[in-house]
C-alpha cells in the first residue's frame, strides 16, 4: 500500500488563542473523511509536532463538514505577546500538518 501526504486529501487552517494553537484539517472530498478520521489521531498529531507542542492535544471531529479540529496547548512559545518566534500566531502549522504521511 502506497502512502500519501495529507495535503493530497485535505487542506488546513490554523488559529491561535494565547499559547494554544487550533488547526483544522478539512477533506477536499467527503469520501476521504473516514480515512482522515482513522489515521489522523490526536496522538499522531502530537508526535508530528513533538518539538513544538508541550501540552495536551485534543481532537474534535466534525463529520458533516468532513473536518477534524486539533487544539494544541502550550504550542506557541508562550503566545503572541511572549513568543520570540517569527510565526508567533502559528499560521505555518497548518502547512506543517499537511506534510504528514498517511497510508494509501
N, C-alpha and C positions, 0 to 999 in steps of 0.2 A: 504494500500500500504506500503510495507516494504522499509525502507530506506537502503541505501548502502553507503559505503565510496567511495570517489572519486578514491582512489587507486585501486579499483576493476575494474574501467573503463579506467584509464589513468595513464600515467607516467609523470614525470615533470623534468625540468631542470631550473637552476637559474644562473643568472649572475649579474654583478654589473657595475656601472659606477658612481664613486663618491658616493653620498648619495642616488642613485637611484637603486632599485632592479628590475630586469627583470625576470619574471617567465613564462615559457611556460608550458602549460598543453596539452599533446598530447594523443588523444584517442588510445587505443590499436586496436579498431575496428572502422572503419569509420562510421558504422551504429549507434554508440553511440554518435557521434559528436553533433547531434541536441539536445540530452538530456543535454550535457555539455553546449552547447551554450544557452539553455533556462535557466538553473539553476545557472550557474557559471557567475554571473554578476560582474561588477566592484564593485558595492556597497556590494555585498555579500563577495567578497574577502577583501574589506576594513574593513568590520565588523569582519571577521575572524582574521585579523591582526591588530585589533584596538589598541593594546598596543604597536605595533611596528611601524606601518606606520602613519606618522604625516602629510602627504601631499596628493596630488591627486593620484587616481588610475585610469589608463586608460586601456581599454581592446581593443585588436586588434584580429579580427577573421581571421583565415586562413583556410577556409573550404576545400580547395583542399588538405591540409595536415592533416585535422582533428585536428587542433590545435587552441588554444587560447593563446594569449600572454598578460601578465599583466605587465604594467610599473607602479611601485610604488615609488613615490617621497618621500623624507625625511624618508627613511626606514632603513637606516644603521648607525644610530648614528653619522652622520657627514661624513661617508665614511671611507675607509680603513685606511687612514693615520691619522684619527682623532678619530676613534672609539676605545673604550676600550673593546668591545665585543669579546668573544672568536672566534666567526664566523663573522669577520668584512666584509667578502665578501657576507654573507647572503646565502651561499650554502644550509644550512639546511632548508631554507624557502621552497625549492622545496619539501622536505618531509612533512613539516608542512601543506602545502596546500592540500596534498593528504588525510589529516585527515578530511576534510570537509564531512558532511553528505549530500547526495543527495536523493531525492525521488526515490523509486524503480520503 
